Amino acid sequence: MTKSNGQAERPMKRPSSAEQGVATRRAILDAAAALIAEVGWCAVTTRAIAARAGVPHGAVAYHFTGKEDLLREAAITATAQALAAPVAMASQAPGTRELLDGTFAWYAEGGLNDPGVALLLDAAREAVRDEALREALAGQMREYRGALSGLITRDQQRGALPPGATADGLAGVVAALLDGLMLHLALDPQLDLGAITDALGHLLGGAA
């Protein structure tokens, strides 16, 4: 077959074995992360992962040394992806007020139904017993608090937040508050977000 301009069509390039291996590994990690969110860390099996990924069961053992290593890598990768949006929001928000308003709006609109939230909560629970997982998640949390600290510093410099407390200290308070609120809302969806928003505004000197 030739093109209308007379040039012969080039055959479609088939993925190399290395590219196929990367794609298979990616599919396995995605499947593992989805299953952690759906059924919980302890209930995930390698056979279920293979079935979800659409690969032979042996492919899981070929690409990963064991189930725990696979689940750990899947959780680290997925939580990094889940936290990318909050980190970007903290880095790019006009101010702390806008960040909090946007986060609370996301909660109110059902953001906690995102599978990434269930995975993050389950991974955090597992990290209590897994030092490698804990260190990886701690690094991701530090990145988020660092972005918050930068935002708070800018607000303090322009007078939108009181300068008395350090930006790092306030970032830790805000991050812990938002994380705790996520947990409370996950357990009690009837929690009054409006009252919490007002209270936080008073605590931060009118920032919320």
C-alpha positions as semicolon CSV with decimal commas, in nm:
position;residue;x (nm);y (nm);z (nm)
1;M;0,000;0,000;0,000
2;T;0,126;0,351;-0,088
3;K;0,028;0,699;0,023
4;S;-0,142;0,939;-0,217
5;N;0,189;1,122;-0,264
6;G;0,351;0,805;-0,389
7;Q;0,557;0,737;-0,079
8;A;0,533;0,389;0,068
9;E;0,382;0,368;0,417
10;R;0,623;0,271;0,687
11;P;0,523;-0,037;0,885
12;M;0,406;0,036;1,238
13;K;0,695;-0,001;1,479
14;R;0,638;-0,278;1,733
15;P;0,739;-0,204;2,093
16;S;1,071;-0,350;2,195
17;S;1,096;-0,613;2,464
18;A;1,227;-0,347;2,702
19;E;0,930;-0,123;2,629
20;Q;0,693;-0,414;2,677
21;G;0,860;-0,491;3,009
22;V;0,816;-0,132;3,127
23;A;0,450;-0,137;3,024
24;T;0,391;-0,468;3,203
25;R;0,557;-0,343;3,517
26;R;0,349;-0,024;3,505
27;A;0,028;-0,225;3,462
28;I;0,116;-0,444;3,761
29;L;0,188;-0,141;3,981
30;D;-0,135;0,029;3,877
31;A;-0,332;-0,289;3,946
32;A;-0,172;-0,332;4,287
33;A;-0,248;0,029;4,384
34;A;-0,610;-0,004;4,273
35;L;-0,654;-0,322;4,475
36;I;-0,500;-0,171;4,788
37;A;-0,757;0,108;4,766
38;E;-1,044;-0,134;4,703
39;V;-0,984;-0,427;4,938
40;G;-0,704;-0,317;5,171
41;W;-0,336;-0,401;5,188
42;C;-0,366;-0,737;5,363
43;A;-0,635;-0,873;5,130
44;V;-0,443;-0,813;4,806
45;T;-0,303;-1,125;4,637
46;T;-0,059;-1,156;4,351
47;R;-0,315;-1,355;4,152
48;A;-0,566;-1,074;4,188
49;I;-0,299;-0,825;4,080
50;A;-0,214;-1,030;3,771
51;A;-0,580;-1,065;3,680
52;R;-0,643;-0,691;3,719
53;A;-0,332;-0,608;3,516
54;G;-0,420;-0,859;3,245
55;V;-0,085;-1,036;3,265
56;P;0,018;-1,396;3,344
57;H;0,062;-1,465;3,712
58;G;0,429;-1,545;3,653
59;A;0,487;-1,192;3,526
60;V;0,438;-1,058;3,879
61;A;0,719;-1,274;4,018
62;Y;0,937;-1,192;3,716
63;H;0,917;-0,816;3,772
64;F;0,905;-0,804;4,154
65;T;1,090;-0,995;4,425
66;G;0,782;-1,047;4,642
67;K;0,434;-0,924;4,721
68;E;0,543;-0,684;4,994
69;D;0,803;-0,521;4,770
70;L;0,541;-0,487;4,498
71;L;0,279;-0,337;4,730
72;R;0,534;-0,099;4,879
73;E;0,645;0,029;4,539
74;A;0,285;0,056;4,420
75;A;0,188;0,254;4,730
76;I;0,487;0,488;4,705
77;T;0,425;0,556;4,338
78;A;0,049;0,603;4,378
79;T;0,073;0,829;4,683
80;A;0,329;1,047;4,504
81;Q;0,081;1,084;4,220
82;A;-0,203;1,156;4,464
83;L;0,001;1,422;4,645
84;A;0,120;1,589;4,325
85;A;-0,198;1,797;4,303
86;P;-0,188;1,924;4,665
87;V;0,183;2,008;4,631
88;A;0,114;2,198;4,309
89;M;-0,180;2,377;4,472
90;A;0,034;2,481;4,769
91;S;0,307;2,603;4,535
92;Q;0,077;2,797;4,304
93;A;-0,208;2,920;4,525
94;P;-0,236;3,300;4,559
95;G;-0,247;3,262;4,935
96;T;-0,320;3,036;5,230
97;R;-0,687;3,140;5,232
98;E;-0,731;3,025;4,872
99;L;-0,551;2,699;4,944
100;L;-0,775;2,620;5,239
101;D;-1,089;2,726;5,053
102;G;-0,995;2,502;4,761
103;T;-0,915;2,207;4,985
104;F;-1,237;2,242;5,186
105;A;-1,436;2,273;4,863
106;W;-1,275;1,952;4,738
107;Y;-1,375;1,777;5,060
108;A;-1,731;1,911;5,035
109;E;-1,763;1,798;4,672
110;G;-1,685;1,437;4,760
111;G;-1,312;1,436;4,700
112;L;-1,266;1,180;4,975
113;N;-1,433;0,924;4,749
114;D;-1,121;0,932;4,531
115;P;-0,951;0,589;4,548
116;G;-0,622;0,768;4,611
117;V;-0,747;0,873;4,954
118;A;-0,826;0,516;5,057
119;L;-0,484;0,406;4,932
120;L;-0,308;0,685;5,123
121;L;-0,486;0,595;5,447
122;D;-0,411;0,225;5,407
123;A;-0,048;0,294;5,314
124;A;-0,007;0,519;5,619
125;R;-0,137;0,242;5,843
126;E;0,102;-0,009;5,687
127;A;0,393;0,235;5,713
128;V;0,379;0,209;6,092
129;R;0,530;-0,141;6,052
130;D;0,737;-0,087;5,734
131;E;1,034;0,145;5,777
132;A;1,111;0,172;5,405
133;L;0,752;0,266;5,327
134;R;0,743;0,508;5,620
135;E;1,055;0,689;5,502
136;A;0,923;0,719;5,148
137;L;0,588;0,858;5,261
138;A;0,761;1,090;5,508
139;G;0,965;1,235;5,222
140;Q;0,647;1,303;5,026
141;M;0,490;1,472;5,328
142;R;0,801;1,687;5,375
143;E;0,768;1,806;5,017
144;Y;0,407;1,906;5,081
145;R;0,491;2,088;5,406
146;G;0,776;2,263;5,227
147;A;0,535;2,394;4,963
148;L;0,298;2,505;5,240
149;S;0,583;2,679;5,422
150;G;0,670;2,875;5,109
151;L;0,309;2,984;5,069
152;I;0,283;3,087;5,434
153;T;0,610;3,280;5,411
154;R;0,470;3,482;5,120
155;D;0,152;3,550;5,318
156;Q;0,349;3,666;5,621
157;Q;0,561;3,896;5,408
158;R;0,253;4,068;5,266
159;G;0,076;4,085;5,602
160;A;-0,196;3,829;5,528
161;L;-0,074;3,609;5,816
162;P;0,073;3,716;6,150
163;P;0,454;3,692;6,162
164;G;0,478;3,557;6,517
165;A;0,502;3,187;6,432
166;T;0,759;3,036;6,195
167;A;0,639;2,942;5,849
168;D;0,759;2,583;5,899
169;G;0,570;2,559;6,227
170;L;0,249;2,691;6,075
171;A;0,293;2,460;5,775
172;G;0,310;2,164;6,011
173;V;-0,005;2,278;6,190
174;V;-0,199;2,334;5,866
175;A;-0,085;2,004;5,714
176;A;-0,174;1,812;6,030
177;L;-0,511;1,985;6,048
178;L;-0,597;1,903;5,688
179;D;-0,482;1,543;5,726
180;G;-0,678;1,505;6,049
181;L;-0,983;1,661;5,891
182;M;-0,956;1,412;5,605
183;L;-0,965;1,128;5,858
184;H;-1,259;1,274;6,049
185;L;-1,458;1,333;5,731
186;A;-1,383;0,982;5,608
187;L;-1,532;0,845;5,931
188;D;-1,805;1,108;5,977
189;P;-1,925;1,266;5,650
190;Q;-2,177;1,476;5,845
191;L;-1,901;1,686;6,000
192;D;-1,978;2,061;5,971
193;L;-1,712;2,195;5,735
194;G;-1,851;2,549;5,757
195;A;-1,795;2,568;6,132
196;I;-1,444;2,428;6,093
197;T;-1,366;2,686;5,824
198;D;-1,478;2,970;6,053
199;A;-1,281;2,833;6,348
200;L;-0,968;2,794;6,140
201;G;-1,003;3,151;6,017
202;H;-0,989;3,274;6,376
203;L;-0,691;3,053;6,458
204;L;-0,493;3,179;6,157
205;G;-0,586;3,540;6,198
206;G;-0,853;3,547;5,928
207;A;-0,677;3,335;5,669
208;A;-0,971;3,101;5,607
